[in-house]
Amino acid sequence: MRSIWTGSIGFGLVNIPVKVYSAVQDSSLDLDMLDRKTGHHIKFKRVNEASGKEVPWEQIVKAYNYQNKYVELEEEDFEAASPRKSKVIEIESFVDASDIDGIYLETPYFIEPAKGGEKAYQLLLSALEKSGKAGLSRFILRTQEHLAMIRPRDNYLMLQQLRFEEELRTPDELQIGGDFHLSSKEISVAIELIKQYSAPFSIEQYKDEYKKELLKIIKAKAGGKKVIMKKIAIENTKQDDLFEQLRASLSKPLKKRAS
């Protein structure tokens, strides 16, 4: 693995040198775009809108449109905005990880101690495990400030990127519907159905089935076969049929439900 960030974790007056690695990888199919008429591959180019000429990467700079005028920004400008956060993941407070709503969770990263930081790393890991806490912090990654929590996982530290409150939309515009009268027998059967479906969570049993099926189609088309799409009709449950549909669900074999 190649580290995407190097610096320190600030823990009180202790600075722990660390390296940060991405904990996720893209498993989607790598699809290209073609011209349907010619079958030729389509490329994206960085083009100067005035001259129409392609611009090499080394000639490209980032800029912000401020009052209809572009202000160019260099790498040192991003670091100057917050020098310490560019170098240090400062733990500002400790919280119970369970108190953080899942809606705030984003990308996970592995944290590895850099040379000389192994003992302090183990100390923080052990202290977090024993206290049941996670450290809230802010740092700069790829020219942006990120909120994150540092938490123990197995025998290492993980950095979990979090969304800021301002990044979330409000649900005010959702049209949920009116207040319906739910009978006690409808609620009772729905709870019974939940119990029947309940099982210990195991992420290993969940696979990307869509990618597997799409690969089958790709192989079939590559072999000159015509792909026939199955027709599926979904019949939505009517309000008056809700109880009967719930009750029927209880007697339906589990394997048929999953198919």
N, C-alpha and C positions, 0 to 999 in steps of 0.2 A: 504493500500500500504506500501511497505517497501522501504526505501530510499537506493539508490545505491551509494550515495556520500554525504558527509557532509563536510562543510568548510565555506568559506566566499566569498562574492562578493566584490572585491576591486573597489571602486568608488571614484576616487580622493584619499583623505585621509580618506574616510569613509570605514569601513569594516562591511559588513552586514552578520551576521551568517545565513546560509541557509542549507536546505536539498534539494537534487535533486532526483526526481523520474522518472522512465521511463514513457513516455506518450503513448507508444504503447504496444500492446500485440499480440501474435501469434494466428491467427485464422485458420491456416491450419489444415488439418486432421492429427492426430497422427498415422502415418503408421509404422508398425513394419516390419522387414525382417524375412522371414522363409526359411528353407531348402525345396525346392520344392519337393524333394523325400520323406522326412519324415514328413514335416509340423512342424518341431521343430523350436522354436524361436532361432534366431541368436544373440549372445551377442558380444560386443566389449570388449576386455580386454587390459589392459596396460601391455605389455609383454617386459621383458628385452631381447633384440635381441641376447645377448650372451648366457644367461642361459636358455632362453625360459620360465622362470617363471614369473607369474603375480606379478606386483609391486603395493603395496598399495599407496593411494594418499599421505599419510603423508611422504612417502619416495621419492616422485618425486620433483625434482627441475628444474627450468628453466635454460637454458644455451645457449650461443651463440658460434657458430663454428667460431673461430678466428684463421686464418692461420692453419687450420686442427687440431686445438686443442680446446676442449670445455672449455669455461669459465663459471663457475656456477654463477648465480645471485640470491641474496637474496632480500626479500622485501625492506630492507633498501637501497639496491643499486638503486632501481628504484626511491625511494624518494630522495636519495642523488643527483641524476642527475638534479633535479629541485625542491628543497624543497618548495619554495613558490608556484609554480604552482600546487603542490600536495595538497595544503591547501587553495589556493585562486584562484578564477576565476577573474583575473585582467582585467578590462575593459580598453583596450588600446586606443580605439578611438570610435567615434560615426559616423554612416553612415545612409543613407536612405536605409531601408530594400529593397526597390524596385530596388536599384542599384546592388543587389546581384543576379547573374544569378541562375536560378533554378537548373542548373547542379551541383552546389556546395552544395545543401541542402542534409542533411542526417537525422539522428535520432533526433526526438524532445523529450524534457524532461520538466517536470513540476518543477518549483522552488518554494519552500515554505520557509517562514521565520522561523528560529529557535528562541527559546526563547530569548527575548531581542532585536530581530532585526525587530520587526513588523513595527515600525514607519519609520525606514530607508528604509525598503522594500517598504512601501507605497509611500515614497518620490521618490524613483527611478522609480517606476511604473508610478506615476503621471507625473514625468518629461519626461519620454520617450513618454507617450501618448500625452502630450501637444506639444512636440518638433517634433514628428513624426520620431524620430530616433531609431536606434537599436545599442546596445553596442557590439563592436567586442572584443573578448577575447580569451585567450588560457589557457588551464588547463590540468591536468593529470588525466585520468580515465582508470582504468584497465591497468596500466603500459604503457600507450601510451599518447602522447600529442595530444590534439584535438583543432582545431580551432572552435569557436562557436560564435553565436550572441545571445544576450539577448534582447528579445523584449516583449512588452506588448501584452497580448491576453485576451480579456474580462476583468476580474478583477484580473488577476494574471500575473506573469512573466513566460515566456517560454524560455528555452535554446534550440536553434536549432544548432545541430552539423553541421559543414561545412567540406567539403573536402579541403585539401590543393591542390594547383595548381599542385604539383608534382604527385598527385594521378590520375590525368586525362590523358587519352591518347589523342594523336593528331589525327585528322581525315585525315591526309595526304594520307593514303593508301586506302581511299574510292574511288571507281570507280563510279563517278556520271554520267558519260556519256558526250556526246558532247553538243555543243550549238545548241539547236533545235529552229526553228522558231515557235513562238507561235502567232497565229493570234489574233487580237483584239476581235473577236467574241468568241474564245475559252476562253480567259481570262474573258470576260464579263459574259459568262454563268457560269463559275466556281465561280465567285464572287457572282452571283445570287444564286447559290446552297449553298454557305456558308451562305448567308443571310437567306435562307429558313431553314437551319439547326440550326441557331443561337438561343440560349436560355440562360437565366440566369443560372449561375453555382450553383448547389445544390448537395453536396456530398451525401446527404441522399438517393437520388434516385438510386445510384450505389451500387449494392450488389454483393457479391461473388457468382455468379450463377454457376460457375464450381463446387464449393464444394457441392452445393445443388444437382446438377445432379450426381456427383460422389457418394454421399450418397444414392441416389435412386438405383444406380447400385449395391452398397454394400448390400443394403437391399434385392434387387431382388436375388442376388447370394446367400445370406444367406438363402433365402427361396427356394433354389433349382431351380430357374428360369434361363433360358439361356438368356444372353444379346445379342441383335442384334444391331450392330452398323449401324447407318444411313450412307449411301454413299453420299458424297457431292463432286460435281465437280465444281471447280473454273475456270472460263474462263477469262483469263486476257485480258484487253482491248488492241486492236491493235492500233497503232499510227493513222492509217487512220480513225478509228472509234471513236476517242476521242471526237470530237464535238457532234456526234449523241448520244453517251452514256451519255454525260453531259446533253444534252437537254432532253433525256428520263428520266433522274434522277429527273428533276424538276417536271415532271408530275406524278411521282410515289408516292402513298400514304405513309405518314410518318411511319405508323405502319408496313407496309411491309418492309420498309427499315431497321427497327430496328430488325426484326426477323431473 
